[in-house]
Amino acid sequence: MMRALAAPAANRIRAIYWTLAALVLVLPAIAMNVTADVAWGPGDFALMGGLLGMVGIGIEMALRARLDARARLLAIAAMISLFLLVWAELAVGLFD
């Protein structure tokens, strides 16, 4: 049986995601003030914000889709995995 995710569970997932997304953007800003090893520019923050926004939209679409819980979790896991792969490629060039 396919049905939408209950509102409280979906809201918890949204709150967790956006809190983690904000943390991912704040940590480099804090680290830049502590060490010279982190050197993000405005473009880096804009790119990461765009990537996080796209993942957030994908998660929102998965939460609103009429999927069973397993398919929804797989879709969210796939989006997060793809995000981590792109992030690692941009950070250290995995495929060079």
KARA-V110679 format. One record per residue. N is the residue number from 1. RES is the residue in three letters. SS is DSSP state (@ for helix, = for strand, . for the rest). BURIAL is 1 if it has 9 or more other C-alpha atoms within 8 Angstrom, else 0. D_LAST is the distance of its C-alpha to the last C-alpha in Angstrom with 2 decimals. Layout:
# KARA-V110679
n=[N	N]
res=[RES	RES]
ss=[SS	SS]
burial=[BURIAL	BURIAL]
d_last=[D_LAST	D_LAST]
This chain:
# KARA-V110679
n=[1	2	3	4	5	6	7	8	9	10	11	12	13	14	15	16	17	18	19	20	21	22	23	24	25	26	27	28	29	30	31	32	33	34	35	36	37	38	39	40	41	42	43	44	45	46	47	48	49	50	51	52	53	54	55	56	57	58	59	60	61	62	63	64	65	66	67	68	69	70	71	72	73	74	75	76	77	78	79	80	81	82	83	84	85	86	87	88	89	90	91	92	93	94	95	96]
res=[MET	MET	ARG	ALA	LEU	ALA	ALA	PRO	ALA	ALA	ASN	ARG	ILE	ARG	ALA	ILE	TYR	TRP	THR	LEU	ALA	ALA	LEU	VAL	LEU	VAL	LEU	PRO	ALA	ILE	ALA	MET	ASN	VAL	THR	ALA	ASP	VAL	ALA	TRP	GLY	PRO	GLY	ASP	PHE	ALA	LEU	MET	GLY	GLY	LEU	LEU	GLY	MET	VAL	GLY	ILE	GLY	ILE	GLU	MET	ALA	LEU	ARG	ALA	ARG	LEU	ASP	ALA	ARG	ALA	ARG	LEU	LEU	ALA	ILE	ALA	ALA	MET	ILE	SER	LEU	PHE	LEU	LEU	VAL	TRP	ALA	GLU	LEU	ALA	VAL	GLY	LEU	PHE	ASP]
ss=[.	.	.	.	.	.	@	@	@	@	@	@	@	@	@	@	@	@	@	@	@	@	@	@	@	@	@	@	@	@	@	@	@	@	.	.	.	.	.	.	.	@	@	@	@	@	@	@	@	@	@	@	@	@	@	@	@	@	@	@	@	@	@	@	.	.	.	.	@	@	@	@	@	@	@	@	@	@	@	@	@	@	@	@	@	@	@	@	@	@	@	@	.	.	.	.]
burial=[0	0	0	1	1	0	0	0	0	1	0	0	0	1	0	0	1	1	0	0	1	0	0	0	1	0	0	1	1	0	1	1	0	0	0	0	0	0	0	1	0	0	0	0	1	0	0	1	1	0	1	1	0	0	1	1	0	1	1	1	0	1	1	0	0	0	1	1	0	0	0	1	0	0	1	1	0	0	1	1	0	0	1	0	0	0	0	1	1	0	0	0	0	0	0	0]
d_last=[44.90	42.52	43.19	41.60	40.58	43.41	43.30	43.33	40.36	38.36	39.33	38.19	34.75	34.55	35.74	33.26	30.28	31.33	32.19	28.76	27.14	29.37	28.56	24.79	25.65	28.34	26.68	24.23	27.28	29.33	26.72	26.45	30.18	29.98	27.10	25.17	21.90	21.57	21.43	21.15	22.58	24.54	21.62	19.74	22.95	23.53	20.15	20.64	24.25	23.39	21.04	23.77	26.38	24.82	24.57	28.15	29.33	27.83	29.59	32.73	32.66	32.30	35.16	37.37	36.68	39.41	37.45	38.52	37.16	34.78	33.15	32.96	31.26	28.76	27.95	27.55	25.39	23.10	22.81	22.14	19.51	17.67	18.10	16.71	13.54	13.13	14.19	11.76	8.77	10.70	11.67	8.89	5.53	5.80	3.82	0.00]
